[in-house]
């Protein structure tokens, strides 16, 4: 298995150095490292001098989806791993996932468990983020349980299900993993093999209120093209739940345009 790691970054020079150090510290080295700089205005370009063996790509700011997609397109190898510049891999991450896929040649995507560090302290992960493997589509509906930094995926799945949706500023990973898990088994290496860091400024996951606004976009796309009755019903029920919550919030803050939109969607879905 030859592996390319794609690392998107935007104004994260110091974090990026930590992320790359974790790649070079792997017990099994990857075969290609691509850093896609999504229009940074700090000194991120210095990273190509700090780590001369990497491939460094600069593009105008177009968002994390476009950055990851550029890395996928550039990748020379059939297997792609992702690492967000805020995160870090544990030393055996790639070795463990490689062994998993050698033992399960029919599974073309896997992910691992994770640790969370916020403001320098490890935090307990809520039960709703518990990891599952196999046919996990239903478990993926309410929220994103798969961190991009935990993923190892075969390129052929992008040809079947598409890449990251560049129209989604956030929840682009939720969208792609749903499209993939709808038809594919997803492997789980049930070990904490990545660390996700939070608490610093500029993180997309803290930028927007009401993340379900973006998740409903992904679910609506899925429902539009859905062909399996049982799974379609799961999607419809999840949409109803999310629209009910969004409607409650819109009413609380007297957002009349939102109220009308969510009421119409609930009516249509029912």
N, C-alpha and C positions, 0 to 999 in steps of 0.2 A: 504493500500500500504506500503510494507516494502522496504526500499531503502538502497542501498550500494553506497557510493561515492568512486571513484577511483581517486587517486592523484598521477600522475607520477612526479618524480623529479630527477634532476641531478645537483649537486653542487648549491643548492638553499636554504640553511638552513634558512637564515633570511626571505626570501620570503615565504618559506614553513610554517614558524610559523604564518605569517599573513594570509595565505590561510586557515590553520587549525583553527585559531581563528574565521574566518568568518563562518566556518562550525559549530562550537560550539555556535555561536551567533544566529543561526537560530531560528525563532519563532516556527518552527516545526523541531524537531531533526531527523536526519537520523538514521538508525538502525545499520549501520556498516560503519566504515571508514578504507579504505585500502590505505596506502602509499607505492608505489612501487619505491624504490630507484634504479635508473638505473646506478649503478656503481659510485656513488659519491666519490670524494676524499677529500671533506671538512668534516665538523663535522655533516653532515645530520643525522647520526645514533643517535645523541643526541635527535632527535625528539621523539623517542619512550619513552624516559624518561620524556620529557616535556609534552607529551600527552599519558599517560600510557594506555588509553582505546583504542587506535588505533591498527590496525594490520599493522606491519611494515615488508615489504619484501625487501630484498636486492638481486639484481642480477647483474651479469657482464654487462658492458655497451653494450646494444644492440639497443638502440634507443627508442624514445617515443612510437612508435607503439607497440613494444614488451612489454614495461612497462605497457601500458594500457591493452593489451591483457592478461598479467599475472594477472592483477587486476580483469578483467572480469571473468577469469577462477576461481579465488579464491573466488569471491563474493558469499555469501550465499543467497542473495535476488534476486527476479525476476526483480526489477527495478534498473537500474544503472544510477547514475549521475557522471559526470566527473568534475574535477576542476584542471586546470593547476596550478602549484605551483607559477607562476608569478601573478596569478589572485586572485580575492576575490569575494565571494558572498555577496549580500545585504541580510539583515536579513530575508526578507519574500520570498526569492527565492524558497525554497523547498515547503513552504506552498502554494504559488501561483500555482506552477506547479502541486502539488498534487490535488488541487481543480479543476484545468483544466481537468486532466485526469478522475477524478470522474464524471465530467460533460460531458466528451467526451470519453466514454469507448471504442469506436471503434478506437481511435487514440493511437498508441503505441510509439510515439516519439514526444517530444516537445522541444522547445527552447525559449529563452527570448531575449529581446533587451539588449543593453549593453552600458556602458560608457567607453571611452578611456582616459587614463592618460599617457602623454608622458613627460618625464623629469619633473615630478611633477605638470604638468598643464593639465587641461582637454582640449581635442581637439575636434573640430567638426568632426563628422563622415561623410564621403562623401556619396552623395545620392545613389551611386551604391551599397552601403552596406545596403540599406533599407531592413527591415525584412518583409517577407510575410509568410502567413500560408496556409495550404491546399495542393493543388497539385502544388508543388513548383519546380518540376524538372527543367523546363526550366530556372527559375530564378537562379538556382544553377550552371548553366553551365559555365558562364564566370569567376567566382571567388567564393571563399568560403564565404557565407553569414552567416554560422552557426559556432559560436565559441564552441569548445568542452566544455568549462566551463559553457555554457548555456544549455547544453543538459540533458534531462531526457529520458531514453529509456528502453523499455522492453527487457529482455534477449532473448526472442524468435526471435527478429529481427536479432540478430547475427547468430542464427541458420539458418535463411533464406538467409541472404545476406553476411554472413562472418564477420570477425572482421577487425581490422586495418591492412593494408598491410605493413608488416615489411620490404619489399624491398624499400619502399618509405621513404626517410629520412625526407622529408617535403611534405606538401599537402596530407598527409595520411587521414586527416579529410575530405577534399574536396572529396577524392576518396570514402570514406565510405558513406558520406551523399548522394552523387550522386547515388550510388548503391541502397541505401534505398529509396530515394525520387523518383526513377524511377517507383516504384510500390506502395509506401505508401504515405498517406497523413501525412504531418508533422504539428503538432500543433504549434501555436505561442502564447505565453503569451506576449502581446505587452506592456511590462513595462521594464524599465532599471533595471535589477536585478543582473547584474554582473558588475564588473569593471576590465578591461584589462589594465595592466600596461606595458609600453614600454619605451625604451630609455637606458636600461642597457645592459651590454655586454653578449654575449653568446646566445642571442635569435635566435632560428632557423629561424624565419621569416626574419631575417636580415642577415643570414649567406650566402645565395645563391643569385646569380644574375639570372634573367630570370626565375622566378617561373613557368612560363608557360611551361618550359621544363618538369616539374614534372606533371603539370596538363594534358599535352598531353598524358602522360603515362596512367593516369586514364581514359581519354576519349577513348584512343585506346582500352583498355581492355573492356570498355563498348560497343563500336561499334562492337567489335569482337563477342560478345554474344547477340547483340541487336535483338529483335524479333518484335518490334512495329515500323512500317514504319515511322510514323510521328516523333516519338522520335529519331529514328535512323538518320533521316534527320537533326534534331536539333543538334545532336552530330557531324555529319559530317560537318555541316556548322561552328560549333564552332571550330572544329579542323582546318579547313581551315583558319579561322581568326587567330588562335594562331600560326600556322605554318608560315603564311604570316609575322607576327610580328617577329618571331624568325629568319626567313630568312632575313628580313631586317637588323636585328642586326648582323647576321653572315656575311652578305656582307659588312657592315660598318667596321667590324674588320678583314676582309679577312680570315675568318675561313673556309678554303676550304672543309674540311671534313663535317662540319655542313651544308655548302651551298648545297653540293651534297645530303646529307640526306634529308634536308627540301624540296629541289626541287623535289626529288623523291616522298616524301609523298604527296606534293601538287598535283603532276601529277596523282598519284594513286587515290586520293580522288576526283579529278575532273572527 
